[in-house]
């Protein structure tokens, strides 16, 4: 296989294969393991570290995902029309994205430490956990390394919005710009490959619970509970 063929396979074919596995795997699991869409909570085994690590990881991850969506889908021409300079965009991306990435890595580190050091939690770990959780950690570390590289080597700053983002958006047009990704720095390519592997494994791990977030809970009407003793409104309890 020549170098050109390898680049086409990595950046022109592999993303679609990972997406196909993600969609088909999720549909298969919903069909045959619908009640397995769960985190397999281990709170009964240990709750102190879980109360700290889980919220820290999840809330920070939401910010990380939001930053990726903005950085990859919003072209530089749009921010320029909004009179946001590249220096301003870069500063916000570094501060907010870097802080969110560090918080997510810290939260995941606490969860991994808990899983390794608490025997009942370790015994409750599945085979998929032993693969997907370290892979998730590598994805975060690669992303943080890419962010840090723009700080430590500002004279060689790589504008991913003119490279990685162009490749990513081209995937939606079914005409992948392989060259845009092939010429990206190694850490960006590694970050992308690790992310593709994570997406392919997603349906077969506990990460699939992300598709069952109870968003309707926020807008669901209150349910009114009343005591049998006829206490009336003063005895009513409202819950969602």
N, C-alpha and C positions, 0 to 999 in steps of 0.2 A: 504494500500500500504506500503510495507516495504521500509527501507532506500535504499536498493539496487535497487529496482524497481523505486524509485523516481530519483535516480541518472541516471539510464538508460533513463528515460523519459526526464530528463532535458538535458543531454549531449549526448544522443545517438539518440533521436527521435526529440526533439524540433528544433535543428538546421535545419534539413531537412524540417520540416513543415514551418519554417520561410522562407527558401529558396523557397519552393513551392509557398507560398503566394506572395513572392516578384516577382517571374517570372510570375505566372499566373495573379496576380493583375496588373502588368505592361502591359502584353499583352492585358488584358481586357480593361484597360484604353486607351491604344493606339487604340484599335478597336472602342471604343464607345465615347472616349473623347480626340481625337487626338489633338485638339486645346487647350486642358486644360493643356498640358505639358508646363506650364509657372510658373513663380514666382509670378504672379499677382502683378506686380510692384506697389508700393505705393509711388513712387518718387514724384509724383505731390502733394502729401499731405505734405511731409517733405523731404528735401534733405540733410540738413547739417549733421545730425547724420548718415544718410544712407551713405554718401560719406566716412565717417570714418569707421563705423562699418562693412559694407559689404565687402570692400576689405580686411580689417584686418582679418575678420572671414574666408573668402574663401581662401586666400593665406596661412594662417596659417593651415587651415584644410588640404590643399594639403600636407603640410609637415607632419602633423599628420598621414594621410593615408599612406604616403610613409614610415614613421617610423614603422607603424603597418605591412605593407607588408614585410619590411625587417626583422623585429623581429619575425614574425610568420612563414614566409616561408623559411627563410635562416637558416638552422640548425647550431648549434654551431660547429659541426665538420668542416663545410666549412670555417667559419671565423678562426678557428684554423689552417687550412691548409694555409690560406692566411697570417698567422703569425700575426693575430690580437688577442691580449690577451683579456681575459675576462674582466680585469680591464679597458683596453682601450675601449672596446665595451660598457661597462657599463657607463663609463664617458661620451662618446659621446651620448648615449641614454638618459642620464639624462639631459645633457645640452641642446642639440638640441631638443629632444622630450619634455622636460619640458618647454622650452621657447616657442615652437610651441603650446603646449597645453594651456599655459597661454594666449598667444596671441589670440588663437581661442576662449577661454572662455571670454576674454575681449571684442572681437568683437561681440560675441553672446550676451553678457550682454548689450552692447550698443543697439543692435537691439531689444532685449526684452524690455529694458527701453523705447525705442522709440515707440514700439508697445503699451505699457501700458500708456505712458504719453501723446501721441499725439492723441487726440480724433478721427480725421478722419482715422488715421491708425488703431486705436483700433476697430473702427466700421467696417473697411474693413477686419478684421480678420475672418477667417472661423472657423468652429468647429474643423477641423483637425489641424489648427494652434494652438489652445488652448491645444491640446494633444501632437502633435509632437515636438513643440518648447521647452516646458519644459522637455520633454523626452530627446531631444538632449542635453539640458543643463545638465541633470543628467548623461548622458553617458560621457560627458566631465569631469564633476566633479569626477565621479568614476575613470576615467582614471588618472586624476591628483592626486587623493588620492593614487592610486596604485603606481604611480611614486614617490610621496613624502614619502611613507612608506619605500622605499628602502634607502632613505636618512636619515630619522629620526631613523630607526632601522637597521643600517648596519650590526650589529652582527647577525641579523635574516633575512638577505637578501634572498629574494625568487627569484630564477632564473626562470623566466617565460618561458625561452626557453627550459627548461627541463621538463616543465609541461604544461602550457597553449598552447605553440606552438606545442608540440607533439600532443595534442588533436586536435588542429585545422588542422594540416596536415593529421591526420588520418581520418578526415571527407572526404577527397578527395579519399581515398581508400575504402570508404564505410564500414570501420571497425573501428568505433569510439573507441578511447582509453578513456573510461569513467573514469577510475581511475585516469588518468593524470589530468583531470579537477576537479574531485570530491575532490581531496586532495589539490587543490589550496587554497590560502587564500581567505577569504570571499569577500574582495573588488574586487578581480579578477573575482570571480564567478558572483558577482553583476554587474560588468562592462559588462561581456559577456551576461548576461540575458537581461540587458537593451538594449544592441546593437541588440540582436535578436528581441526584441520587436520593435525597431526602424526600422529594415529592413522589418518586417512584415507590418508596417504602411506606409512604404515609398511610395508604388504606389498610395496611396489614399490621399496624401498630396502634398504640393507645392515642396517637396523635389524631386519629380519625374523629375523636370526640369534638374537635374544633368545628365540625359540620353540624353539631347539635347544640350550639350555643342558644340558650333560651331567650332570644331577643324579644319574643312576645310577652315575656314576663313583665317588662317595663310598662307596657301599655294595657295589660290585662286588667279588666275591672276588678275592684275589690270584692272579695267574698265575705259576706257578713255571717258571723256565727253568733247564735243566741243561746243562752242557757235554757234548759228545760223548765227551770223554775219560774219562767215568765218574768224575768227581771226587767224586761223591756229594753229600751234603748240604752239604759245605764249598764246593762249587763252584756251588751253587744261587743264583740271583738272582731275587728276587720283584719283580713290577711289576703294576700294575693294567692 
